Amino acid sequence: MKERAVRSDIVIVGGGAGGLELACKLGRKLGPAKVTLVDSRLYHIWKPSLHEVAAGTLDIHQEGMSYQMLAHDNGFSFVLGPLRALDASAKAITVGAVVGAADDDEVLPERRLVYGALVLAIGSTSNYFGVPGAREHTISLNATEDAERFRLRMLRLMLAAEQDHEQHEEQGEAGQGAGLDVVIIGGGATGVELAAELREASGAYVTYGFDQLDVRRDVRITILEGAPRVLAPLPEKVSEAATRLLEQRAIRVVANCRVTAIEKDRVIDEQGNIYPSNLCVWAAGIRAPELLETLGLPLVKGGQVEVDAHLRVRGMPDIFALGDCAACTDANGTVVPPRAQAAHQQADYLATAFLRQSRGEAPRAGAYEYRDYGSLVSVGRSTSVGSLMGSLRGASWFVQGTMARLMYASLHLMHHRAVLGTMRTGVLALARFLVRRARPLVKLH
């Protein structure tokens, strides 16, 4: 017998920052019969913190928040599984089957969801720009499993380097071990933050038994950036400060470097320079997921869904898109950048629009308008750098140091507040502060 389709007034596909915040805000007002979130994973983590998971300074099993718990607490329904197909004429999507990780047994069958309005918030994935070997020989921090894979490989390489140094020590050749080389391709926020976090994490490993290593000598970290400077989209003063802080941490920065090939143990640029690599990270660009090409939606050149200034997909009044997967030009003609603050603002915009509709009120008159509040980039646990935008268009202030670090940390808390509420966010922040005092600085297993 054919399984009956489940219906929901609003179906949101993608439980990243924007999609989850939208589901929580609507669920609290409308309830689980009207709001459904679909995601292929069981738990949520704030994507900007994946570099900390990769470095081992953040434990995914403590940081991750269960979608089922969030659904219960915020009043929406959760459907586990990947989006497989869209039938726009029938206003329905197909959610793929879920199989067990160990035995491949089917846990949940393929399902069909009928929607009143559909919101796509499936984020982005890496853009390899056709560089040979990039997909095969690099790790991209697109999801939690990528960050965990990087962390485990880094831990194994650290252990191998430690044993190598011990063997040389026994032979009277102190300090002669080979060490390891980490190459990060891309000097944007992800690349800079990962490099700084890795440097601090490698220093922490030394305190937990890796005492044969001199981290500045034996853990060599290199950032390769194609633009003239790292953090190229940000003001030059921010870039200069970040470069200075990276160099103080013995992190090599190579600008104007165009990577042309990546092999198992090395990276090659267009000048023929070779960069040894035991572990290579691709952080050089993003693109929309290839899944979008199969759904029959209007797409722009970069693969994003084309939406109007009301976040509605062109020619499809019942389908919306937000975040990295949406190509949006706002009410001022500004091309909205793929940033977390944009997804947060778009979730607020759509939440207001849907709630007005549910109350039978006139549609929101104004189109979405992106507001740039500036950018903050973490350069280790003790400091951050960035720029804050003022109320006057074009005005900005440079921030650095402890104050910038506190502001950076507050961004994560603001996201938690949106999905957990003020009281629970405060309790969670205090609990994590206390738990960290009883656990190692890095995850060692």
Buried (B, 14 or more C-beta within 10 A) or exposed (E): EEEEEBBBBBBBBBBBBBBBBBBBBBBBBBEBEBBBBBBBBEBBBBBBBBBBBBBBBBBBEEBBBEBEEBBBBBBBBBBBBBBBBBEBEEBBBBBBEBEEEEEEEEEEEBBBBBBBBBBBBBBBBBBBEEBBBBEEBBBBBBBBEBBBBBBBBBBEBBEBBBEBBEEBBEEEEEEEBEBBBBBBBBBBBBBBBBBBBBBBBBBBBBEEEBEBBEBBEBBBBBBBBBBEBBBBEBBEEBBBBBBBBBEEBEBBBBBEBEBEBBBEEBBBBEEEEEBEBBBBBBBBBBBBBEBBEEBEBEBEEEBBBBBBBBBBBBEBEEBBBBBBBBBBBBEEEBEBEBBBBBBBBBBBBBBEBBBEBBEEEEEBEEBBEBEBBBBBBBBBBEBBBBBBBEEEEEEBEBBBEEEBBEBBBEBBBEBBBBBBBEEEBBEBBEEBEEEBEEEBBBBEE
